[in-house]
Amino acid sequence: MANIKSAEKRNRQRLKREARNRVIRGRTRTALKKARLAIANGDPNAAELVRLAERALDRAAAKGVIHRNNAARRKSRLYRALQKALA
């Protein structure tokens, strides 16, 4: 346990950030999983779910939960999979 005031504050901040990031990361993972399953099953709503997953990734990248290149790579892979399924 931290004994220095600044270390105690940093620990409180860390816990708040962890909680916030966990929520955002969880929503993003859920959106990605739904989109991937829809693509795999040939769901007619797959394009809409991919769009929602893209928004979740953009939001996570904007908030710094994931790196913007990571979000771009995941979006690219998702759209490639969607195009392949539609073809």
DSSP file (Angstrom, degrees, kcal/mol; ACC not computed):
  #  RESIDUE AA STRUCTURE BP1 BP2  ACC     N-H-->O    O-->H-N    N-H-->O    O-->H-N    TCO  KAPPA ALPHA  PHI   PSI    X-CA   Y-CA   Z-CA
    1    1 A M              0   0    0      0, 0.0     2,-0.1     0, 0.0     7,-0.1   0.000 360.0 360.0 360.0 141.0    0.0    0.0    0.0
    2    2 A A        -     0   0    0      1,-0.1     3,-0.0     5,-0.1     0, 0.0  -0.419 360.0-174.9 -72.2 141.2    1.2    3.5   -0.9
    3    3 A N        +     0   0    0     -2,-0.1     2,-0.3     5,-0.0    -1,-0.1   0.582  61.3  83.7-107.5 -17.3    2.4    5.7    2.0
    4    4 A I  S  > S-     0   0    0      1,-0.1     4,-2.3     2,-0.0     3,-0.3  -0.715  78.4-130.8 -94.6 139.6    3.1    8.9    0.0
    5    5 A K  H  > S+     0   0    0     -2,-0.3     4,-2.3     1,-0.2     5,-0.2   0.888 107.3  49.2 -55.4 -44.7    0.1   11.2   -0.8
    6    6 A S  H  > S+     0   0    0      1,-0.2     4,-2.4     2,-0.2    -1,-0.2   0.869 111.0  50.5 -66.1 -35.1    0.9   11.5   -4.5
    7    7 A A  H  > S+     0   0    0     -3,-0.3     4,-2.0     2,-0.2    -1,-0.2   0.876 109.1  51.4 -69.5 -36.9    1.2    7.7   -4.8
    8    8 A E  H  X S+     0   0    0     -4,-2.3     4,-2.0     2,-0.2    -2,-0.2   0.909 111.4  47.9 -64.1 -42.0   -2.2    7.3   -3.1
    9    9 A K  H  X S+     0   0    0     -4,-2.3     4,-2.6     2,-0.2    -2,-0.2   0.921 109.7  51.8 -64.9 -44.7   -3.7    9.7   -5.5
   10   10 A R  H  X S+     0   0    0     -4,-2.4     4,-2.5     1,-0.2    -1,-0.2   0.884 108.8  52.1 -59.1 -38.0   -2.2    8.0   -8.5
   11   11 A N  H  X S+     0   0    0     -4,-2.0     4,-2.1     2,-0.2    -1,-0.2   0.905 109.1  48.9 -66.2 -41.3   -3.6    4.7   -7.2
   12   12 A R  H  X S+     0   0    0     -4,-2.0     4,-1.9     2,-0.2    -2,-0.2   0.916 112.7  48.4 -62.4 -43.0   -7.1    6.2   -6.9
   13   13 A Q  H  X S+     0   0    0     -4,-2.6     4,-2.7     1,-0.2     5,-0.2   0.903 109.1  53.7 -62.9 -41.7   -6.8    7.6  -10.5
   14   14 A R  H  X S+     0   0    0     -4,-2.5     4,-2.8     1,-0.2    -1,-0.2   0.910 107.6  50.1 -60.2 -43.7   -5.6    4.2  -11.7
   15   15 A L  H  X S+     0   0    0     -4,-2.1     4,-2.1     2,-0.2    -1,-0.2   0.898 111.4  48.5 -64.0 -40.5   -8.7    2.5  -10.3
   16   16 A K  H  X S+     0   0    0     -4,-1.9     4,-2.3     2,-0.2    -2,-0.2   0.932 113.8  46.2 -63.9 -45.8  -11.1    5.0  -11.9
   17   17 A R  H  X S+     0   0    0     -4,-2.7     4,-3.2     1,-0.2     5,-0.3   0.908 110.7  53.2 -63.8 -42.1   -9.4    4.7  -15.3
   18   18 A E  H  X S+     0   0    0     -4,-2.8     4,-2.3    -5,-0.2    -1,-0.2   0.924 110.4  47.3 -58.4 -45.6   -9.3    0.9  -15.0
   19   19 A A  H  X S+     0   0    0     -4,-2.1     4,-1.5     2,-0.2    -1,-0.2   0.920 115.0  45.4 -63.6 -44.5  -13.1    0.8  -14.3
   20   20 A R  H  X S+     0   0    0     -4,-2.3     4,-1.9     1,-0.2    -2,-0.2   0.922 114.7  47.6 -65.3 -45.0  -13.9    3.2  -17.2
   21   21 A N  H  X S+     0   0    0     -4,-3.2     4,-3.1     1,-0.2     5,-0.3   0.860 106.8  57.5 -65.9 -35.0  -11.6    1.4  -19.6
   22   22 A R  H  X S+     0   0    0     -4,-2.3     4,-2.3    -5,-0.3    -1,-0.2   0.901 107.3  48.2 -62.9 -40.7  -13.0   -2.0  -18.7
   23   23 A V  H  X S+     0   0    0     -4,-1.5     4,-2.3     2,-0.2    -2,-0.2   0.939 114.9  44.4 -64.0 -47.8  -16.5   -0.9  -19.6
   24   24 A I  H  X S+     0   0    0     -4,-1.9     4,-2.2     1,-0.2    -2,-0.2   0.922 114.6  48.3 -64.8 -44.8  -15.4    0.6  -23.0
   25   25 A R  H  X S+     0   0    0     -4,-3.1     4,-2.5     1,-0.2    -1,-0.2   0.889 111.3  51.3 -63.9 -39.2  -13.2   -2.5  -23.8
   26   26 A G  H  X S+     0   0    0     -4,-2.3     4,-2.4    -5,-0.3    -1,-0.2   0.915 109.7  48.5 -64.3 -44.1  -16.1   -4.8  -22.9
   27   27 A R  H  X S+     0   0    0     -4,-2.3     4,-2.3     1,-0.2    -1,-0.2   0.897 112.5  49.8 -61.8 -40.6  -18.6   -3.0  -25.1
   28   28 A T  H  X S+     0   0    0     -4,-2.2     4,-2.5     2,-0.2    -2,-0.2   0.933 110.7  48.3 -65.3 -46.0  -16.1   -3.1  -28.0
   29   29 A R  H  X S+     0   0    0     -4,-2.5     4,-2.6     1,-0.2    -2,-0.2   0.904 111.8  50.4 -61.1 -42.0  -15.4   -6.8  -27.6
   30   30 A T  H  X S+     0   0    0     -4,-2.4     4,-2.4     2,-0.2    -1,-0.2   0.925 111.0  48.3 -62.8 -45.2  -19.1   -7.5  -27.5
   31   31 A A  H  X S+     0   0    0     -4,-2.3     4,-2.2     1,-0.2    22,-0.3   0.905 112.9  48.5 -62.3 -42.4  -19.8   -5.5  -30.6
   32   32 A L  H  X S+     0   0    0     -4,-2.5     4,-2.7     2,-0.2    -1,-0.2   0.908 111.2  49.8 -64.1 -42.5  -16.9   -7.2  -32.5
   33   33 A K  H  X S+     0   0    0     -4,-2.6     4,-2.5     2,-0.2    -2,-0.2   0.917 111.1  48.7 -64.3 -43.2  -18.1  -10.7  -31.4
   34   34 A K  H  X S+     0   0    0     -4,-2.4     4,-2.3     1,-0.2    -1,-0.2   0.911 112.9  48.3 -62.0 -42.5  -21.6  -10.0  -32.6
   35   35 A A  H  X S+     0   0    0     -4,-2.2     4,-2.3    14,-0.3    -2,-0.2   0.926 111.9  48.4 -64.5 -45.5  -20.4   -8.7  -35.9
   36   36 A R  H  X S+     0   0    0     -4,-2.7     4,-2.6     1,-0.2    -2,-0.2   0.912 112.5  48.5 -62.6 -42.7  -18.1  -11.6  -36.5
   37   37 A L  H  X S+     0   0    0     -4,-2.5     4,-2.3     1,-0.2    -1,-0.2   0.904 110.3  51.7 -64.1 -41.0  -20.8  -14.1  -35.6
   38   38 A A  H  X>S+     0   0    0     -4,-2.3     5,-2.6     2,-0.2     4,-0.5   0.904 111.7  47.0 -62.4 -41.3  -23.3  -12.3  -38.0
   39   39 A I  H ><5S+     0   0    0     -4,-2.3     3,-0.9     1,-0.2    -2,-0.2   0.929 112.9  49.0 -64.9 -45.2  -20.7  -12.5  -40.8
   40   40 A A  H 3<5S+     0   0    0     -4,-2.6    -2,-0.2     1,-0.2    -1,-0.2   0.850 114.8  44.4 -64.3 -35.3  -20.0  -16.2  -40.2
   41   41 A N  H 3<5S-     0   0    0     -4,-2.3    -1,-0.2    -5,-0.2    -2,-0.2   0.437 110.9-117.6 -91.1   0.2  -23.7  -17.1  -40.1
   42   42 A G  T <<5 -     0   0    0     -3,-0.9    -3,-0.2    -4,-0.5    -4,-0.1   0.834  46.3-179.4  68.3  32.3  -24.6  -15.1  -43.1
   43   43 A D    > < -     0   0    0     -5,-2.6     3,-1.5    -6,-0.2     4,-0.2  -0.416  31.4-137.4 -65.2 135.2  -26.9  -12.8  -41.2
   44   44 A P  T 3  S+     0   0    0      0, 0.0     3,-0.4     0, 0.0     4,-0.2   0.742 104.7  57.3 -67.2 -20.4  -28.6  -10.2  -43.3
   45   45 A N  T 3> S+     0   0    0      1,-0.2     4,-2.1     2,-0.1     3,-0.2   0.268  74.2 107.4 -89.7  11.8  -28.0   -7.6  -40.5
   46   46 A A  H <> S+     0   0    0     -3,-1.5     4,-2.4     1,-0.2     5,-0.2   0.883  74.2  54.2 -59.3 -41.1  -24.2   -8.2  -40.6
   47   47 A A  H  > S+     0   0    0     -3,-0.4     4,-2.0     1,-0.2    -1,-0.2   0.898 109.3  48.2 -62.0 -40.2  -23.5   -4.9  -42.3
   48   48 A E  H  > S+     0   0    0     -3,-0.2     4,-2.1     2,-0.2    -1,-0.2   0.902 111.9  49.1 -66.8 -41.0  -25.3   -3.0  -39.6
   49   49 A L  H  X S+     0   0    0     -4,-2.1     4,-2.1     2,-0.2   -14,-0.3   0.853 109.7  52.2 -67.9 -34.2  -23.5   -4.9  -36.8
   50   50 A V  H  X S+     0   0    0     -4,-2.4     4,-2.4     2,-0.2    -1,-0.2   0.903 108.2  51.7 -66.2 -40.7  -20.2   -4.3  -38.5
   51   51 A R  H  X S+     0   0    0     -4,-2.0     4,-2.1     2,-0.2    -2,-0.2   0.905 110.1  48.6 -62.4 -41.2  -21.0   -0.5  -38.6
   52   52 A L  H  X S+     0   0    0     -4,-2.1     4,-2.2     2,-0.2    -1,-0.2   0.887 110.6  50.9 -65.2 -38.7  -21.8   -0.7  -34.8
   53   53 A A  H  X S+     0   0    0     -4,-2.1     4,-2.4   -22,-0.3    -2,-0.2   0.889 107.9  53.4 -65.1 -38.6  -18.6   -2.5  -34.2
   54   54 A E  H  X S+     0   0    0     -4,-2.4     4,-2.6     1,-0.2    -2,-0.2   0.918 108.7  49.0 -61.7 -43.5  -16.7    0.2  -36.1
   55   55 A R  H  X S+     0   0    0     -4,-2.1     4,-2.4     1,-0.2    -1,-0.2   0.905 110.5  50.8 -62.7 -41.2  -18.3    2.9  -34.0
   56   56 A A  H  X S+     0   0    0     -4,-2.2     4,-2.3     2,-0.2    -2,-0.2   0.909 111.4  48.1 -63.2 -42.1  -17.3    1.0  -30.8
   57   57 A L  H  X S+     0   0    0     -4,-2.4     4,-2.4     2,-0.2    -2,-0.2   0.917 111.7  49.7 -64.6 -43.5  -13.7    0.7  -32.0
   58   58 A D  H  X S+     0   0    0     -4,-2.6     4,-2.4     1,-0.2    -2,-0.2   0.899 111.5  49.2 -61.6 -40.4  -13.6    4.4  -33.0
   59   59 A R  H  X S+     0   0    0     -4,-2.4     4,-1.8     2,-0.2    -1,-0.2   0.917 111.1  48.9 -66.1 -43.4  -14.9    5.4  -29.6
   60   60 A A  H  <>S+     0   0    0     -4,-2.3     5,-2.3     1,-0.2     6,-0.9   0.893 113.3  47.7 -63.6 -39.7  -12.4    3.2  -27.8
   61   61 A A  H ><5S+     0   0    0     -4,-2.4     3,-0.9     1,-0.2    -2,-0.2   0.895 109.4  53.1 -68.6 -39.5   -9.6    4.7  -29.8
   62   62 A A  H 3<5S+     0   0    0     -4,-2.4    -1,-0.2     1,-0.3    -2,-0.2   0.852 110.7  47.2 -63.9 -34.4  -10.8    8.2  -29.2
   63   63 A K  T 3<5S-     0   0    0     -4,-1.8    -1,-0.3    -5,-0.2    -2,-0.2   0.487 115.8-115.5 -87.5  -2.9  -10.8    7.6  -25.5
   64   64 A G  T < 5S+     0   0    0     -3,-0.9    -3,-0.2    -4,-0.4    -2,-0.1   0.643  80.5 124.0  82.2  13.6   -7.3    6.0  -25.6
   65   65 A V  S   <S+     0   0    0     -5,-2.3     2,-0.3    -6,-0.2    -4,-0.2   0.898  83.9  15.5 -74.0 -39.9   -8.4    2.6  -24.5
   66   66 A I  S    S-     0   0    0     -6,-0.9    -2,-0.3    -9,-0.2    -1,-0.2  -0.920  95.9 -96.1-126.7 158.5   -6.9    1.1  -27.6
   67   67 A H     >  -     0   0    0     -2,-0.3     4,-2.1     1,-0.1     3,-0.2  -0.417  30.4-122.9 -71.9 148.2   -4.4    2.5  -30.0
   68   68 A R  H  > S+     0   0    0      1,-0.2     4,-2.3     2,-0.2     5,-0.1   0.832 113.2  53.1 -64.6 -31.5   -5.9    4.1  -33.2
   69   69 A N  H  > S+     0   0    0      2,-0.2     4,-2.5     1,-0.2    -1,-0.2   0.869 106.9  52.9 -69.0 -35.2   -3.8    1.8  -35.4
   70   70 A N  H  > S+     0   0    0      2,-0.2     4,-2.2    -3,-0.2    -2,-0.2   0.922 110.6  47.1 -62.9 -44.5   -5.2   -1.2  -33.5
   71   71 A A  H  X S+     0   0    0     -4,-2.1     4,-2.4     1,-0.2    -2,-0.2   0.912 112.1  50.2 -63.3 -43.1   -8.7    0.1  -34.2
   72   72 A A  H  X S+     0   0    0     -4,-2.3     4,-2.4     1,-0.2    -2,-0.2   0.908 110.5  49.7 -63.0 -42.7   -8.0    0.7  -37.8
   73   73 A R  H  X S+     0   0    0     -4,-2.5     4,-2.2     2,-0.2    -1,-0.2   0.916 111.9  47.5 -63.1 -43.8   -6.5   -2.8  -38.3
   74   74 A R  H  X S+     0   0    0     -4,-2.2     4,-2.2     2,-0.2    -2,-0.2   0.901 112.3  49.4 -65.9 -40.8   -9.5   -4.4  -36.6
   75   75 A K  H  X S+     0   0    0     -4,-2.4     4,-2.7     2,-0.2     5,-0.2   0.920 110.2  51.7 -62.7 -43.6  -12.0   -2.4  -38.7
   76   76 A S  H  X S+     0   0    0     -4,-2.4     4,-2.2     1,-0.2    -2,-0.2   0.921 111.4  46.2 -59.5 -45.9  -10.1   -3.3  -41.9
   77   77 A R  H  X S+     0   0    0     -4,-2.2     4,-2.2     2,-0.2    -1,-0.2   0.879 112.2  51.6 -65.0 -38.9  -10.2   -7.0  -41.1
   78   78 A L  H  X S+     0   0    0     -4,-2.2     4,-2.1     2,-0.2    -2,-0.2   0.928 111.9  45.2 -65.5 -45.7  -13.9   -6.8  -40.2
   79   79 A Y  H  X S+     0   0    0     -4,-2.7     4,-2.6     2,-0.2    -2,-0.2   0.855 111.4  53.3 -68.4 -34.7  -14.8   -5.1  -43.5
   80   80 A R  H  X S+     0   0    0     -4,-2.2     4,-2.3    -5,-0.2    -1,-0.2   0.922 110.0  48.0 -63.5 -42.8  -12.7   -7.5  -45.5
   81   81 A A  H  X S+     0   0    0     -4,-2.2     4,-2.1     2,-0.2    -2,-0.2   0.892 111.6  50.5 -64.0 -39.9  -14.5  -10.4  -43.9
   82   82 A L  H  X S+     0   0    0     -4,-2.1     4,-2.2     2,-0.2    -2,-0.2   0.933 111.0  47.7 -64.2 -45.7  -17.8   -8.8  -44.6
   83   83 A Q  H  X S+     0   0    0     -4,-2.6     4,-1.7     1,-0.2    -2,-0.2   0.886 111.5  51.1 -62.4 -39.3  -17.0   -8.2  -48.3
   84   84 A K  H  < S+     0   0    0     -4,-2.3    -1,-0.2     1,-0.2    -2,-0.2   0.894 111.2  48.0 -64.9 -39.7  -15.7  -11.8  -48.6
   85   85 A A  H  < S+     0   0    0     -4,-2.1    -2,-0.2     1,-0.2    -1,-0.2   0.861 112.2  48.8 -69.9 -35.6  -19.0  -13.1  -47.1
   86   86 A L  H  <        0   0    0     -4,-2.2    -1,-0.2     1,-0.2    -2,-0.2   0.784 360.0 360.0 -74.6 -27.0  -21.1  -10.9  -49.4
   87   87 A A     <        0   0    0     -4,-1.7    -1,-0.2    -5,-0.2    -2,-0.2   0.490 360.0 360.0 -74.4 360.0  -19.2  -12.0  -52.5
